[in-house]
Amino acid sequence: YNVTDENCWGSLWLYKATGEDKYLTEAKKWYDMAPDWGMSWDDVIIGNQVLMYNLTGDSQYIANIEGTFNEWMPGGSVPYTPKGLAYRLQWGSLRYASNMAAAALLAAESGVHPDEYRKWAQCQIHYALGDAGHSFVVGFGENPPVAPHHRSSSCPWSPALCNLNIVHIDTPNVHTLYGALVGGPGSGDDYKDSRGNYVNNEVANDYNAGFQTAVAGLLHLCVKGE
């Protein structure tokens, strides 16, 4: 496993919490200036780039943030679906787009291309909320997912038994997992709302973490009139 970004991430937060220079020195030792492939449970490079600039105010780190988002914006190396989702990978496509949207909002809050980055983040989150023609958030919006790949929400009420056969029954989940973001579409905006479709329809903490951060950021901007 590559833990260099986690070492940097942890050191930066310790520096923020304590103000002790030894942690900033450690963070710089592990810092990666290369464009981030995509923020997720095992990749926080863009988080390091944004936080490093936020904590130091050193303009050299702006170039690293720009390098990442130049790859993610239209015209960069990350392809887009016909309806406008930045599409890094089939498995959890909305996870990557939402996490990067959150990072874009945080960069914008630090003064890095605020208008451009906020607009891009808004477009990615609005795709998940329904701009694609339906919602990808359970219990929210137009035609939301009803059969996410999630064990406890798909199991019947006790005393009925819950087993693997539940995965293959083509019915909505018994319980509504309100607010859960499913994995997302394929490269052509295709999507099948099926409990057995774990590639596109599973839910996970790192799917919702960035998504909810971005939603909160956009709401904050709306409340402020920005």
C-alpha positions in Angstrom: 0.0 0.0 0.0 1.1 3.6 -0.7 0.7 5.5 2.5 2.7 8.6 1.6 -0.4 10.7 1.1 -1.9 9.5 4.4 1.4 10.4 6.2 1.2 13.9 4.8 -2.5 14.2 5.5 -2.1 13.1 9.2 0.9 15.4 9.7 -1.0 18.4 8.2 -3.9 17.9 10.5 -1.6 17.6 13.5 0.1 20.8 12.5 -3.3 22.5 12.2 -4.3 21.3 15.6 -1.0 22.0 17.5 0.8 24.6 15.5 4.1 22.7 16.0 6.5 23.1 13.1 7.7 19.5 13.3 4.5 18.3 11.9 4.6 20.7 8.9 8.2 19.5 8.3 7.0 15.9 8.3 4.1 16.8 6.0 6.4 18.4 3.4 8.5 15.3 3.4 5.6 13.2 2.2 3.9 15.8 0.1 3.0 14.9 -3.5 2.8 17.8 -6.1 1.5 15.6 -8.9 -2.0 15.8 -10.2 -4.4 13.7 -8.1 -5.9 10.7 -9.9 -9.1 10.9 -7.8 -9.8 11.4 -4.1 -11.2 8.3 -2.3 -10.6 6.1 0.7 -7.0 5.5 -0.4 -6.1 8.7 -2.1 -6.0 12.2 -0.4 -3.4 13.9 -2.6 -5.7 16.8 -3.6 -6.7 17.1 0.1 -3.0 17.6 1.0 -2.6 20.1 -1.8 -5.5 22.2 -0.7 -4.7 21.9 3.0 -1.0 22.7 2.5 -1.9 25.9 0.7 -4.5 26.8 3.3 -2.1 26.3 6.2 1.0 27.9 4.7 -0.4 30.5 2.3 2.6 29.6 0.0 1.6 30.3 -3.6 3.7 27.5 -4.9 1.0 25.0 -3.8 -1.6 26.8 -6.0 0.1 25.3 -9.1 -0.3 21.8 -7.7 -4.0 22.4 -7.1 -4.4 23.8 -10.6 -2.5 20.8 -12.0 -5.0 18.5 -10.5 -8.1 20.3 -11.6 -6.7 20.9 -15.1 -6.9 17.2 -15.4 -10.4 17.0 -14.1 -12.0 20.0 -15.9 -13.3 19.5 -19.4 -10.4 19.2 -21.8 -8.3 17.4 -19.3 -7.4 13.7 -19.1 -10.6 12.7 -17.2 -13.4 11.8 -19.7 -17.0 13.0 -19.3 -20.3 11.2 -19.8 -22.7 12.6 -22.4 -24.7 14.3 -19.7 -21.6 15.9 -18.0 -20.3 13.7 -15.2 -16.5 13.7 -14.8 -16.0 10.0 -15.2 -12.9 8.6 -13.6 -13.9 4.9 -13.1 -16.9 2.7 -13.5 -16.9 1.4 -10.0 -18.2 4.3 -7.9 -18.1 6.9 -10.6 -20.0 9.4 -8.4 -17.7 8.8 -5.5 -14.7 10.3 -7.4 -16.7 13.2 -9.0 -18.3 14.1 -5.6 -15.0 13.9 -3.7 -13.3 16.1 -6.2 -16.2 18.5 -6.2 -15.7 18.8 -2.4 -12.0 19.5 -2.9 -12.8 22.1 -5.6 -15.1 23.9 -3.2 -12.4 23.9 -0.5 -9.8 25.2 -3.0 -12.3 27.9 -4.0 -12.8 28.9 -0.4 -9.1 29.4 -0.2 -9.2 31.8 -3.2 -8.1 29.4 -5.9 -10.3 30.1 -9.0 -13.4 30.5 -6.9 -15.9 31.1 -9.7 -14.7 28.3 -12.0 -14.2 25.7 -9.3 -17.5 26.4 -7.6 -19.4 26.2 -10.9 -17.7 22.9 -11.8 -18.4 21.4 -8.3 -22.1 22.5 -8.6 -22.5 20.8 -11.9 -21.0 17.5 -10.6 -23.2 17.5 -7.5 -26.3 18.5 -9.4 -25.8 15.5 -11.7 -26.0 13.3 -8.7 -29.1 15.1 -7.4 -31.0 14.7 -10.6 -29.7 16.8 -13.5 -29.0 13.5 -15.3 -32.7 12.8 -15.4 -33.0 11.0 -12.1 -31.5 11.1 -8.6 -28.7 8.9 -7.5 -29.5 9.6 -3.8 -31.7 7.1 -2.0 -35.0 8.7 -0.8 -34.4 12.0 -2.5 -35.5 13.7 -5.8 -36.9 12.3 -8.9 -36.9 8.5 -9.5 -34.2 7.8 -6.8 -32.6 4.4 -6.3 -34.8 1.9 -4.5 -32.6 -1.2 -4.4 -29.1 -0.1 -3.3 -26.6 -2.9 -2.7 -26.8 -2.6 1.1 -27.4 -5.5 3.5 -29.4 -4.1 6.4 -31.7 -1.9 4.3 -32.6 -4.9 2.1 -33.2 -7.4 4.9 -36.8 -8.1 5.9 -38.3 -7.3 9.2 -37.6 -9.8 12.0 -38.4 -12.7 12.5 -38.0 -13.3 8.8 -34.6 -14.5 7.9 -32.1 -12.5 5.9 -29.7 -14.3 3.6 -27.9 -14.0 0.3 -31.0 -14.8 -1.7 -32.2 -11.3 -0.9 -29.6 -9.9 -3.3 -31.2 -11.6 -6.2 -34.8 -10.7 -5.5 -35.9 -8.0 -7.9 -37.9 -5.8 -5.5 -37.2 -2.5 -3.7 -35.3 -2.7 -0.4 -37.5 -3.1 2.6 -36.0 -0.1 4.3 -35.2 3.3 2.8 -31.5 4.2 3.3 -32.2 7.9 3.2 -29.4 10.1 1.8 -27.1 7.3 0.6 -25.3 8.0 -2.6 -25.1 5.0 -4.9 -22.0 4.3 -7.0 -23.3 6.0 -10.2 -23.6 5.5 -13.9 -21.5 3.9 -16.6 -19.6 6.0 -19.1 -22.7 6.5 -21.3 -24.9 7.6 -18.3 -26.3 4.1 -18.2 -27.5 2.8 -14.9 -29.4 -0.2 -13.5 -31.1 0.1 -10.1 -30.6 -3.4 -9.0 -29.5 -4.8 -5.6 -27.1 -7.2 -7.2 -25.4 -4.4 -9.2 -22.7 -3.7 -6.7 -20.5 -1.8 -9.3 -23.1 1.0 -9.9 -25.5 0.6 -7.0 -23.5 -0.1 -3.8 -23.2 2.5 -1.1 -20.1 3.4 1.0 -18.8 5.8 3.5 -16.3 7.3 1.1 -19.1 7.8 -1.5 -21.1 10.0 1.0 -18.3 11.7 2.7 -17.2 14.0 -0.2 -20.8 14.2 -1.5 -22.2 15.5 1.8 -19.3 17.9 2.2 -19.9 19.3 -1.2 -23.7 19.6 -0.6 -23.0 21.5 2.6 -20.5 23.7 0.8 -23.0 24.6 -1.9 -25.7 25.2 0.6 -23.3 27.5 2.5 -22.7 29.5 -0.6 -26.5 29.7 -1.4 -27.2 31.0 2.1 -24.5 33.6 1.8 -25.9 34.6 -1.6 -22.8 33.5 -3.5 
